[in-house]
């Protein structure tokens, strides 16, 4: 499997790097470009979100579209459809929304792609694709601040003696895979317990119901000193003290595992992009402008997000990510389906 490095952007370099990265694309260089869509968009654009309102996806989406709307000259109408680990939202988008570029999906590529490993959807996976990643949020292992576990070595030592109950928002999640990789490398025994959502996963260790929990690190960092992070699945712990200066798995154990990332991205019907290439070009070109807009930095901070995790990824980057996460999912399919 290919080990692809996630690229986090410190706040002071956020705008400069975004402008540089997108400069060539904004010039329209290339052998062919679709003609601009006259009058598009002529109405608001709906965004299907396959999770509940009020969570990280909601905050991320609202921060992004608050800036995107000025570059696209339209409004966005989010619709939240939680259920079955995101499956409900995807099935609704693919089965009940017209492929006309006026309807998008805002998904979390990590856990939601792993969902297709657990159980295939009713639609063909080739019938949609992600075309714009907006962030990369690495998974982490954490405990309550009052936990007896002070370091990841304490956790591993205990896990070699007895199975530890591990809270996770869902079995099919990059952070869950990270914990399985930890157990595989150290010989520790970890019993993954799906707790349905980030809030419940955090509550699992706070109440003592779980020995440890794993989750996307942005949600953990947002809780401040109430939690103690012990391990991060990324190339670097770019949040440092916000994540207890926890080591990464690779640096602490000398492994070479890929970052276990949740990556939120916009997706679209393949038919929509192929039937309306001019409209899709408008969407794709305008979305890039958001990352070079200083208003986006302000919107992320207002939403209590982390600029270090904000980074643009094009369609090719999204496809590479999906390929990698599907390969990991197949490798640990037995555990992710509860049959391991």
N, C-alpha and C positions, 0 to 999 in steps of 0.2 A: 504494500500500500504506500502511496506517495505521502510523504510528510510535508505538508504545506504550512508555512509560517504565517500566523496572523500578524497584521501590522497595526499596532495601536498608535494613536496620535496624541501626544501630549498637547495640552490646551494651547500653549504659546506657539505651537507649530501647526495648529489645526487648519487655519485658513490658508497659510502659505503652501502647505503640502497639498491641500485639496485643490487649490488653484493650479498648481503645477501638474498634478495628476490628470486634471480634467482639461487642461489647456488645449492639447492636441485634438481631443474629441470635440471640443466646442468649435474648432476651426472647420470641422466637417471634412477632414482629409480622408481620402479613401477612394476606391475604384468606382463606387456607386452609392448614391443616396436616394432614398425614396422621396418623391415630391412632397412638399408640405401639404397638409390636409387643410383645404380651404374651410375656414369657419370652425374647425375642431379645436376644442370641444364646444358644442352648442348647448350643452346642459351639464348639470352636475355629474360627477363621477362617483359611483358607489364603490365602497371598499368592504369586502367581506373579511371579517376577522374571526378565525376559528377558535376563539377563546372568550372568556367573560370580560365584561366591561370593568375598567378600573385597575387592571393589572399592568404589567410592564409593556405588553404589546400596545395597549391603549395609550399609555403615556408616550411611548415611542412614536406611534402613528400620529398622534395629535401634534407633537412637536414638529414632525417632519412636514405634515400637510399644511401646517400653519404658515410655512414658508413656500412650499411647493405651489400653493394656490396662486401666489402672485406671479409665478413664472409660467403658469399654465392658464391663468385668467379664468379660473372656475372654482367652485366649491367642492368639497369632498363630503360624502355622506357615509360614515362608518356604520356597519351593521355587525353586531356581535352574536356569534352562534357557537357557544361552547357545547361540549359533549363528546364523549368517546375519544378523548385525547386529541381533539382537533378534527376527527373524522367527519363530524356533523357539518362543520363549516365547509370543508372541502367538497363533500358530496353535494351540498346545496349549491356551491359555486359552480361546480362542473355540470350539475344536472338542471339547474333552474335559472341560471343567469345567461343572458345572450352574449355570444362571442362577438362583440361589436366595439371593443376598446373603451366602453363606458362603464365597465365593471372590472375591478381588479380584486386580487386577494392579497392580504398582508399576512404572511405566515412566518412561523419559526422553523426554519429549514431543519434544524437538528432533530428535535423530538418528533416533529410531524412527518419527516421523511422516514425516520425509524419506524413510525407507525405502519408504513407499507410493508416493512419486513415482517411485522407481527401478523398482519392480516391485509391481504390485497384489497384495494378499493374496488368499487363497482365500475369505475372508469379506467381507461388506459392511461398509464403514467406518462405516456408520450403526448397526451392531449393538453398538457399545460406545462409551463416552464417559468422558473424564476428569472427575472431579468435585471433586478437592481437590489443588491444587498445594502443595508443601511448600518449594520453594526455586527460586531463579533463579541459575544459575551461568554468568556470561558467558564467552565464548571469548576466547582471547588468542593472540598470536604470541610465541614465545620461542626462545631459543638456549641452548647450554651456557654456563656462566659464563666459560669460556676462549675463547669464540668471538671472531673478529675483528670481528663485527658488534656495535657498541656502541649504535647507535640504529636506529630504524626507517628513518631516511633512508639509513643505510648499506645496509640491506637493499634498499630501493627502487632506489638507485643501481646496485647490483650486478645486480638483477633486470632492469634496463633493458638491461644488457649481455649477459646470458645467462639462460636459464631456471634458476631455483633449484628444487631438489628440496625439497618440503615434506612432512614427516611429518604424518600425521593418523591418528586412531584408526579412521576410516572415511571414505570419500568423502562419503557422505550425512551430513554433520554440520554444525551451525551454524557452527562455527569454520572449516570448509572453505569454506562460503559467504562468511564474512567475508574470507578470503584472496582469493577470487575477486573480491569487491567492491573490495578493495585494488588488485588488478591492473587491474581495469577503470578505476579512478580515476587511477592513477599511470602506467599503461602498462608496468608491470613484468610479467615472465613467471614464472608459478609453476606447477610441475608437482606436482600433488597425488599423494602416494604413501600408500595405505592400509596401516597397520602393525598393524592388529588389536589395538585396546585402548590404554588410556592409558599403561601401563607401557612398551610397545614404542615408543609415540610419543615418550616422554621419552628412552628409550634411543637412539632414532634420532639425536638431536642430540648426546647425550653421547658416543657412539662416533664421531661425525663422518660417519656414513652419510648423514644429511640435512643440508642447509644450514641449515634452520630447521624448526620444527614449530609446529603449532597444536593447541589442546586447550582444554578447559574450564579456567578459571583457578584453580579451587579445587585441582585436582590439581597444578598448577604451583606455587602458593603453598605447598603442603604440603612441597615439596622445598627450601624455603629458599634459601640462597645458592648452591646447586649449579646453579641456572638463572637466566637473565636474561630478564625479560619486556620486550618492546619495544613492544607495542601491545595495547590492550584494546578489545573490541567491546562497549561499554556506554556509558551516558550519563555515567558517572563511574567512575574507578578507585577504588572505595570501600575497597579493601584497601591502597592507598597503597604504603608501603615493602615490604609482603609481596609485591607484584608490581613491585618495582623502580621504583616511582613512574612507571610507564610511562604515556604519554599514551593517550587514547582516539582512535579514528580520526577522530571528528567534530571534536574540539578541535584535533587536529594538522593535519588536511588540509582542514578547513572543509566537511566533507561532512555529510549528514543521513541516514545509514543507521541502521536500527533496531538495537537491541541484539541480538547474536547469542547467544542464551541456550540453555543446556540447562536444562530445567525438569522435575524429577522430580515425579510426580503419581500419585495413586491413580485407577484406572479400574475400571469395572464393566460387566457386560453390560447393555445397554439393557432387555432383556427382564426381567432381575432387578429393576431399579428400577421398571418398569411393573407387573409382577405382584405385587411386594411393596413398595409405597410406604411402608408402616409400617416395615419393616425398613430400607429405604434411609434413611428419616428418622432412625432411630437412628444409623446409620453417619455420616451427614452432620452431625448435631448434635454427636455426641461428638467427631468429628475436629476441630471448631473449638475445643473446649475445650483441646486440647493446646497450642495457641499461646499461651494465656494462663496456662499452668501453669509455675511457676518450675522445676519438675523438667525441663522440656524444654530450657530454656537449659543446665542442667547436663549433660544427656545429649548435647547437641550439642557442647559443649566437651570432654566426655570422649571423644567419638568423633573429636576433632581437626577438627571442622567449623568453619565461619565463620558467626557469628551475622549478619553483614552480608548473607549470602545467603539466610537463612531468612525466608520470607514466605508467608503464606497467599494462595491464589487459589481462588475458588469455580468452579463449573461454567462460568459465563459467561466468566470470565477465561481458563479453560483453552480454551474454544471459540474465543475471540478469538486466542489464541496459535497454536492449530492452524491457523486460517485464514491467519494471517500467514506461518507457516513453510511451509505448502503453496504459497503464492503465490511465495515465494522459491525453493522447490524447483523449481517449474515453470519459473521464469525461467532457472535454471542446470541444467536437467535433463540437457543434453548432457554437461556436465562431471561431474555427479554419477554418471552412468552410465558414465563413461570414454569417451564418444564425442565429447566436446567438442573 
